[in-house]
């Protein structure tokens, strides 16, 4: 993709200032730990190609450290609560040679729960450093207790967090997913995908961050290969349309991400919205859509570790009308 070649020509803008071009470069300075309405770092017009990067901090180093937070919010001119924010992920490019992953004693899909007493011992905390080879797009880590000694896997960069400011005066920790997007941790949010988010405030207040060089579905241990990436995003909107939950599409699928606990509720939310999408935009009758979804839909669990879980309902595009 040639979009990153425009980096040298892009205009550097100061935080909070107006964007003078339809392609802008933004260098983040401060990462935020919550999704909320706050002073925007930049105001941009719909159609703008945003070239930036995720926040970097000690979390991604050999020594470890605090998580650096998310980039944003970006105020999207003209966005209202009757619109849908459109985020096209044109490119995610690794800019760091380490992917940090970790096991926690009381955080993760298979760990004990800090809020509940249990008889079994907690998982021992351990940090793994994956060495990223950006030319071969592979990662290698030592597995000290295993016969194989080490593992090498292919890389599939993604953004764990894309969000708008939640409704009302709510502020959600960066760990939370919801109808506003947030920490969905869906591997489907990668280069070539388009993410659609409902808008709860004029300007939308868009955030992104939490790059993973790779992550399995479910993010079972609580982390992916946490790292830093350069991003190229095109920000747009659909006027006069409302959705209830984040939608995603790529060349193979149209998808909906639903987030809730228990897991069955996340599953239901994603699939109901998917059926409504097939009704509204593709001309299916509701019960015909229900039947077809029952036979061809593919569902993935994006995360089972966050305060609420995320399920992605995926409908293959080959079954859509031409």
C-alpha positions in Angstrom: 0.0 0.0 0.0 1.3 3.4 -1.0 -0.5 5.5 1.6 2.5 5.7 4.0 4.5 7.3 1.3 2.5 10.5 2.0 4.1 10.7 5.4 6.8 13.1 4.2 4.2 15.3 2.6 1.7 15.2 5.4 1.2 18.4 7.5 2.1 18.2 11.2 -0.6 19.8 13.3 -0.6 20.9 16.9 -2.9 19.4 19.4 -6.4 21.0 19.4 -5.8 22.9 16.2 -7.8 22.7 12.9 -6.6 20.2 10.3 -5.5 22.2 7.1 -5.5 19.2 4.7 -7.4 16.0 3.9 -4.3 14.1 4.8 -2.7 14.9 8.2 0.0 13.5 10.4 -0.6 13.6 14.1 2.1 12.9 16.7 0.4 11.8 19.9 1.8 13.3 23.1 -0.6 12.2 25.9 -2.3 8.8 26.3 -5.7 8.7 28.0 -6.8 5.8 30.3 -10.5 6.3 29.8 -13.0 6.8 26.9 -14.9 10.0 27.6 -15.7 13.5 26.3 -12.7 15.7 26.9 -10.9 18.5 25.0 -10.0 17.0 21.6 -6.4 16.6 20.5 -7.5 17.5 16.9 -10.5 18.5 14.9 -10.7 16.9 11.5 -13.1 16.9 8.6 -14.9 13.8 7.3 -12.8 12.1 4.6 -9.5 12.9 6.3 -6.7 10.3 6.1 -5.1 10.3 9.5 -1.5 9.2 9.8 -0.4 8.6 13.3 0.8 5.9 15.7 -0.3 4.3 18.9 1.1 5.5 22.2 4.5 4.1 23.3 5.6 3.5 26.9 7.4 1.2 29.3 4.7 -1.5 28.9 6.3 -2.5 25.6 10.0 -2.5 26.8 12.2 -5.3 28.1 11.9 -3.9 31.6 8.1 -3.4 31.5 6.1 -0.5 32.9 2.7 1.2 32.8 0.3 1.0 29.9 0.5 4.3 28.0 -3.2 4.8 27.2 -5.1 5.6 24.0 -4.7 8.3 21.4 -7.4 10.9 21.1 -10.0 12.1 21.2 -10.4 13.4 17.7 -13.4 15.7 17.1 -15.0 14.8 13.8 -16.6 18.0 12.3 -20.3 17.6 11.5 -20.8 14.2 13.3 -24.1 14.1 15.2 -26.0 11.5 17.2 -28.0 10.8 14.0 -24.8 9.6 12.2 -22.4 6.6 12.1 -18.7 7.1 12.4 -16.7 5.2 9.7 -13.1 4.2 10.4 -11.3 2.6 7.5 -8.1 0.9 8.6 -5.8 1.5 5.6 -2.6 0.3 7.2 -1.1 -0.9 10.4 2.7 -1.0 10.4 4.8 -2.4 13.3 7.3 0.2 14.5 8.8 -1.8 17.4 10.8 -5.0 17.7 9.2 -6.4 20.9 5.8 -7.8 21.6 5.1 -8.1 25.4 2.7 -10.7 26.7 1.9 -11.7 30.2 0.1 -14.1 32.5 -1.6 -12.6 35.6 -2.6 -14.3 38.8 -6.1 -12.9 38.8 -6.7 -11.6 35.3 -7.4 -13.8 32.3 -9.9 -16.3 31.0 -8.4 -19.2 32.9 -7.2 -17.3 36.0 -8.7 -17.1 39.5 -11.0 -14.1 40.2 -9.7 -11.5 42.7 -13.3 -10.8 43.8 -14.2 -14.5 44.7 -12.5 -16.9 47.1 -11.2 -20.1 45.5 -9.4 -23.2 46.7 -7.0 -23.5 43.7 -3.7 -21.7 43.6 -3.5 -18.7 41.4 -1.6 -18.8 38.1 2.0 -17.8 38.6 2.6 -14.4 37.0 5.0 -14.5 34.1 6.1 -12.1 31.3 7.1 -13.3 27.9 9.1 -11.2 25.4 8.3 -12.0 21.8 11.0 -10.8 19.3 9.3 -9.3 16.3 10.9 -9.7 12.9 9.3 -7.0 10.8 10.7 -8.3 7.5 9.5 -11.9 7.8 6.5 -10.8 9.9 7.1 -13.4 12.5 7.5 -13.4 16.3 9.7 -15.7 18.4 9.6 -16.4 22.1 11.4 -18.7 24.5 9.3 -21.4 26.1 11.6 -22.4 29.0 9.5 -25.2 30.4 8.7 -26.9 27.1 10.5 -29.5 25.0 10.4 -27.3 21.9 12.3 -24.6 23.6 10.8 -21.7 21.6 8.0 -20.9 19.2 7.8 -18.8 16.1 4.4 -17.6 14.8 3.3 -15.3 12.0 2.1 -11.8 12.7 -1.3 -10.3 12.1 -1.3 -6.7 13.5 -4.6 -5.4 14.9 -6.0 -2.6 17.0 -7.5 -3.8 20.3 -9.2 -0.5 20.9 -11.2 1.8 18.6 -13.9 3.9 20.3 -16.1 6.9 20.5 -17.0 8.7 23.7 -19.7 6.8 25.5 -23.2 8.2 26.0 -23.9 11.0 28.5 -21.3 11.8 31.0 -20.0 8.2 31.2 -16.3 7.5 31.3 -15.1 3.9 30.8 -11.7 2.6 31.7 -9.7 1.6 28.6 -10.2 -2.1 29.6 -14.0 -1.9 28.8 -15.7 -2.7 25.5 -19.2 -1.6 24.9 -21.7 -0.1 22.4 -19.1 2.7 22.0 -16.5 0.2 20.7 -13.6 0.4 23.2 -11.4 -2.6 24.2 -13.2 -5.1 21.9 -9.9 -7.0 21.3 -11.2 -8.3 18.0 -8.5 -9.6 15.7 -10.8 -8.7 12.8 -10.0 -5.0 13.5 -7.0 -4.9 11.2 -5.7 -3.5 7.9 -8.4 -3.8 5.2 -11.3 -3.6 7.7 -13.8 -0.8 8.1 -15.3 -0.2 11.6 -18.6 1.5 12.1 -19.4 3.1 15.4 -22.5 4.7 16.8 -22.1 8.4 17.8 -23.3 9.6 21.2 -22.0 13.2 21.1 -21.6 15.8 18.5 -18.1 15.4 17.2 -18.0 11.6 18.1 -14.7 12.0 20.1 -12.8 9.1 18.4 -10.0 7.1 20.2 -7.7 4.3 19.1 -4.8 2.3 20.6 -3.8 -1.0 22.2 -2.0 -2.5 19.2 -1.2 -6.2 19.1 1.2 -7.8 16.7 -1.0 -10.8 17.0 -3.7 -12.1 19.3 -5.7 -15.3 19.4 -9.5 -15.2 19.6 -10.5 -14.8 23.2 -7.2 -13.2 24.3 -7.3 -16.1 26.8 -4.4 -15.1 29.1 -5.4 -11.4 29.1 -2.8 -10.0 26.6 -1.9 -10.3 23.0 1.6 -9.5 21.6 1.3 -5.9 23.0 3.3 -3.5 20.8 3.4 -0.2 18.9 2.3 0.5 15.4 2.1 3.3 12.8 -1.5 3.7 11.7 -3.2 5.1 8.6 -6.9 5.6 9.1 -9.5 7.2 6.9 -12.2 8.9 9.0 -15.7 9.4 7.6 -19.3 9.2 8.5 -22.7 8.0 7.3 -25.2 10.8 7.7 -28.7 10.1 9.0 -28.2 6.5 10.1 -28.1 4.9 13.5 -26.7 1.6 14.7 -26.7 0.1 18.2 -23.5 -1.9 18.2 -20.1 -1.6 16.4 -20.1 -3.1 12.9 -17.0 -4.3 11.0 -16.6 -5.3 7.4 -13.8 -6.6 5.1 -13.6 -8.4 1.8 -15.0 -11.6 3.3 -17.5 -10.7 5.9 -19.9 -8.2 7.4 -19.6 -8.4 11.2 -21.1 -7.1 14.4 -19.3 -6.9 17.8 -21.6 -7.3 20.8 -20.2 -6.9 24.4 -21.8 -8.1 27.6 -21.7 -10.6 30.5 -22.7 -13.4 30.5 -21.2 -14.5 27.2 -24.5 -15.6 25.8 -25.8 -12.0 26.0 -22.8 -10.8 24.0 -23.6 -13.5 21.4 -27.3 -12.4 21.3 -26.5 -8.7 20.9 -24.1 -9.4 18.0 -26.5 -11.7 16.2 -29.6 -9.5 16.6 -27.7 -6.5 15.2 -26.4 -8.6 12.3 -29.9 -9.8 11.4 -31.1 -6.1 11.6 -28.3 -5.1 9.3 -29.3 -7.8 6.7 -32.9 -6.5 6.9 -32.1 -2.8 6.6 -29.3 -2.7 4.1 -29.6 -6.0 2.1 -33.3 -6.6 1.7 -33.7 -9.8 3.7 -36.9 -10.5 5.6 -36.3 -10.8 9.3 -37.1 -14.5 9.6 -35.3 -15.3 6.3 -32.3 -13.6 7.7 -32.6 -15.5 11.0 -32.7 -18.8 9.1 -29.7 -17.9 6.8 -27.7 -16.6 9.7 -28.4 -19.9 11.5 -26.8 -21.9 8.7 -23.9 -19.8 7.4 -22.9 -17.4 10.2 -19.4 -17.8 11.8 -19.0 -16.5 15.3 -15.8 -15.7 17.2 -15.1 -14.8 20.8 -13.0 -11.7 20.7 -12.3 -11.5 24.4 -13.2 -13.4 27.6 -11.0 -11.4 29.9 -12.4 -7.8 30.0 -15.0 -6.5 32.4 -17.5 -7.6 29.7 -17.0 -10.1 27.0 -17.1 -9.5 23.2 -18.5 -11.8 20.5 -18.1 -11.1 16.8 -20.9 -12.4 14.5 -19.6 -12.8 11.0 -21.8 -13.2 7.9 -20.0 -14.3 4.7 -20.3 -11.7 1.9 -20.7 -14.4 -0.7 -24.3 -14.9 0.6 -25.3 -11.3 0.1 -27.3 -10.2 -2.9 -25.4 -8.8 -5.8 
